[in-house]
Amino acid sequence: MADSLPPEGFSRKILRSETLLVLALSLGASGVSALISFIGSVTKPGGLKDQAATLNGSYAPGRPWLDLAWQLFGIASALVPVALVAHLLMREGTGMRAIGFDRTRPWQDLGRGTLVAAGIGSAGLAFYLVARTAGFNLTVVPEALPDVWWKYPVLILSAVQNAVLEEVIVVGYLLRRLGQLGWTPVAALAASSVLRGSYHLYQGIGGFIGNMVMGVVFVLLYRRWGRVGPLVAAHALLDIVAFVGYGLLAGKVDWLPTV
């Protein structure tokens, strides 16, 4: 396969250093941050379910326009590693088409992604509720933005940003580079899945295990389809439902944990 050999002119040492740097600038650093956060949570008095992990919080409470600027800056800056990956893949003469993140099959990607999201979404929610009740997870607060006109557009942009960043780097780019470095398919799958779980560890053991399992499924689907496009679509839809759904339902239904 094309991704099982180093590109011409690039040694495995260079590719190894490149991969470590990309991860250190993105989700590898997030994994370390999540581990530190998790250690802090488990050393606090009380159980994990009595603590909260807040996503999409407000940066400048009481100043909505400044908060909007911070939100958009955070979304844009989080995508810089994706731009770096695109540059690195172009440098080797392939580009993002090598991992199936292009506009050649938009409707097929969306259709497959919708099916994947439907299959994973309900199971993921059930697993989260069980894990939290059992004390293995913090209460996850998907959004804590003020009630302003840009709230839901920003939540949707944040969901898409998460999907693009994670699937491009943790699936497409990482599997390609690990294959070129001589890793076996099983080892590469394990590395990708554990990495995905690691940067969700701030949510607790349940978040780690649930996302690691999702990582296994996504790697298998990527190898079957040869494209990250459907995975980006699925991840974006899952996060949009989680973020927007929480904003609309929090405090209005009994089964949704709040703080």
C-alpha positions in Angstrom: 0.0 0.0 0.0 1.1 3.6 -0.6 0.9 4.5 3.1 3.1 1.5 4.1 6.3 3.1 2.8 8.0 6.4 3.6 7.5 9.0 0.9 10.5 9.4 -1.4 13.2 11.7 0.2 11.9 11.2 3.8 13.6 8.9 6.3 11.7 7.2 9.0 13.6 9.3 11.5 12.2 12.5 9.9 8.7 11.1 9.8 8.9 10.0 13.4 10.0 13.5 14.5 7.3 15.1 12.4 4.6 12.9 13.9 5.6 13.6 17.4 5.7 17.3 16.8 2.2 17.3 15.2 0.8 15.4 18.2 2.7 17.7 20.7 1.0 20.7 19.0 -2.4 19.1 19.1 -4.1 16.1 20.6 -1.1 14.6 22.2 -0.8 17.7 24.3 -4.5 17.5 25.0 -4.0 13.9 26.2 -1.4 15.1 28.8 -3.6 17.9 29.9 -6.6 15.5 30.3 -4.4 13.2 32.4 -3.4 16.0 34.7 -7.0 17.1 35.0 -8.1 13.5 35.7 -5.5 13.1 38.5 -6.8 16.4 40.0 -10.4 15.1 39.9 -9.8 11.7 41.5 -7.8 13.3 44.3 -10.6 15.6 45.3 -13.0 14.6 48.1 -16.2 12.9 46.9 -17.0 10.9 43.7 -16.4 11.8 40.1 -20.1 12.2 39.4 -20.2 15.1 41.9 -17.7 17.0 39.7 -18.2 18.6 36.3 -16.2 19.0 33.1 -17.4 22.0 31.1 -17.0 22.3 27.4 -17.7 25.4 25.3 -17.6 27.7 28.3 -17.8 31.5 28.3 -14.5 33.3 28.1 -15.8 36.8 28.9 -18.9 36.6 30.9 -21.1 39.8 30.6 -19.3 40.9 27.4 -20.9 38.9 24.6 -19.1 40.5 21.7 -15.7 39.9 23.3 -16.8 36.4 24.2 -17.7 35.8 20.5 -14.3 37.0 19.4 -12.6 34.5 21.9 -14.9 31.7 20.7 -14.0 32.2 17.0 -10.3 32.6 17.8 -10.4 29.4 19.8 -12.0 27.5 16.9 -9.7 28.9 14.3 -6.5 28.3 16.3 -7.5 24.8 17.1 -7.5 24.0 13.3 -3.9 25.2 12.8 -2.6 21.6 13.3 -5.0 20.4 10.5 -3.5 23.1 8.2 -0.1 21.8 9.2 -1.0 18.2 8.3 -2.4 19.4 5.0 0.9 21.1 4.3 3.0 18.1 5.3 0.9 15.8 3.1 1.2 18.2 0.2 4.9 18.2 0.7 5.1 14.5 0.1 3.1 14.9 -3.1 -0.3 13.6 -2.1 -2.4 16.2 -0.1 -5.5 15.6 1.9 -6.9 13.3 -0.8 -4.5 10.7 0.6 -6.6 10.3 3.7 -10.0 10.9 2.0 -10.6 14.4 3.3 -11.7 16.2 0.1 -14.8 17.1 -1.8 -14.9 14.2 -4.3 -17.7 12.3 -2.5 -19.6 14.8 -0.2 -23.0 13.1 -0.2 -21.6 9.6 0.2 -19.5 10.8 3.1 -22.5 12.6 4.7 -24.7 9.5 4.2 -22.3 7.1 5.8 -21.5 9.6 8.5 -25.2 10.0 9.4 -25.6 6.2 9.7 -22.5 5.9 11.9 -23.7 8.8 14.1 -27.1 7.2 14.5 -25.5 3.9 15.5 -23.0 5.3 18.0 -25.1 8.2 19.4 -27.7 6.3 21.4 -25.2 3.7 22.7 -22.7 6.5 23.7 -25.4 8.4 25.6 -26.5 5.3 27.4 -22.9 4.4 28.3 -22.2 7.9 29.6 -25.3 7.8 31.9 -24.4 4.4 33.2 -20.8 5.4 33.8 -21.7 8.6 35.6 -24.3 6.8 37.8 -21.6 4.2 38.7 -19.2 7.0 39.7 -16.7 6.5 36.8 -17.4 9.7 35.1 -17.7 13.4 35.9 -20.9 15.3 34.9 -20.1 16.5 31.4 -21.5 20.0 30.6 -21.4 20.3 26.8 -22.0 24.0 26.8 -22.1 26.9 29.2 -22.5 29.8 26.8 -24.7 32.8 27.5 -28.1 33.1 25.8 -27.0 35.3 22.9 -27.8 35.2 19.2 -24.5 33.5 18.3 -24.7 30.7 20.8 -25.9 27.9 18.6 -23.9 28.9 15.5 -20.8 28.8 17.6 -21.7 25.5 19.1 -22.1 24.1 15.6 -18.8 25.5 14.5 -17.1 24.1 17.6 -18.6 20.6 16.8 -17.3 20.7 13.3 -13.8 21.9 14.5 -13.6 19.0 16.9 -14.6 16.5 14.2 -12.1 17.8 11.7 -9.2 18.1 14.2 -9.7 14.7 15.7 -10.4 12.6 12.6 -7.8 14.1 10.4 -5.0 13.8 12.9 -5.9 10.8 15.1 -7.2 8.6 12.2 -6.1 9.8 8.8 -2.7 11.3 9.4 -1.6 9.1 12.4 -2.4 5.8 10.7 -0.7 6.9 7.5 2.5 7.9 9.3 2.5 4.9 11.6 2.1 2.6 8.6 5.1 4.4 6.9 7.1 3.9 10.1 6.5 0.2 9.9 3.9 -0.3 12.6 1.6 -3.3 12.3 -2.1 -2.6 11.6 -3.0 -3.8 15.1 -0.4 -1.6 16.8 -1.5 1.4 14.8 -5.2 0.8 15.7 -4.3 0.5 19.4 -2.2 3.7 19.3 -4.9 5.7 17.6 -7.7 4.4 19.9 -5.7 4.9 23.1 -4.8 8.4 22.0 -8.5 9.2 21.4 -9.3 7.9 24.8 -6.5 9.8 26.5 -7.6 13.3 25.6 -11.1 12.5 26.9 -9.8 11.3 30.3 -10.7 14.6 31.9 -14.3 13.2 31.8 -13.3 10.2 33.9 -12.7 6.5 33.2 -16.0 6.2 31.4 -14.9 8.9 28.9 -11.6 7.2 28.3 -13.1 3.7 27.7 -16.1 5.0 25.6 -13.9 7.1 23.3 -11.3 4.3 23.0 -14.0 1.9 21.8 -15.3 4.6 19.4 -11.7 4.9 18.2 -11.5 1.2 17.3 -14.7 1.5 15.4 -13.6 4.6 13.5 -10.2 3.0 12.6 -11.9 -0.1 11.2 -14.4 2.0 9.2 -11.5 4.2 7.9 -9.7 1.1 6.7 -12.8 -0.2 5.0 -13.7 3.0 3.2 -10.3 4.6 2.9 -11.7 8.0 3.8 -11.9 10.2 6.9 -14.8 12.2 5.3 -17.5 10.0 6.7 -15.9 10.0 10.2 -15.7 13.8 10.2 -19.4 13.9 9.3 -20.3 11.4 12.0 -18.3 13.1 14.7 -19.6 16.5 13.8 -23.2 15.3 13.9 -22.6 13.6 17.3 -21.2 16.8 18.8 -23.8 19.0 17.2 -26.6 16.9 18.8 -24.7 16.8 22.1 -23.9 20.6 22.3 -27.2 21.9 20.8 -29.3 19.3 22.5 -27.8 20.1 25.9 -28.4 23.8 25.4 -32.1 23.1 24.5 -32.8 20.4 27.1 -30.7 21.1 30.1 -32.9 21.6 33.2 -36.0 20.5 31.2 -35.7 16.7 31.3 -34.9 14.6 34.4 -32.5 12.1 32.7 -30.0 14.7 31.6 -27.5 15.4 34.4 -26.7 19.1 35.1 -24.7 21.0 37.7 
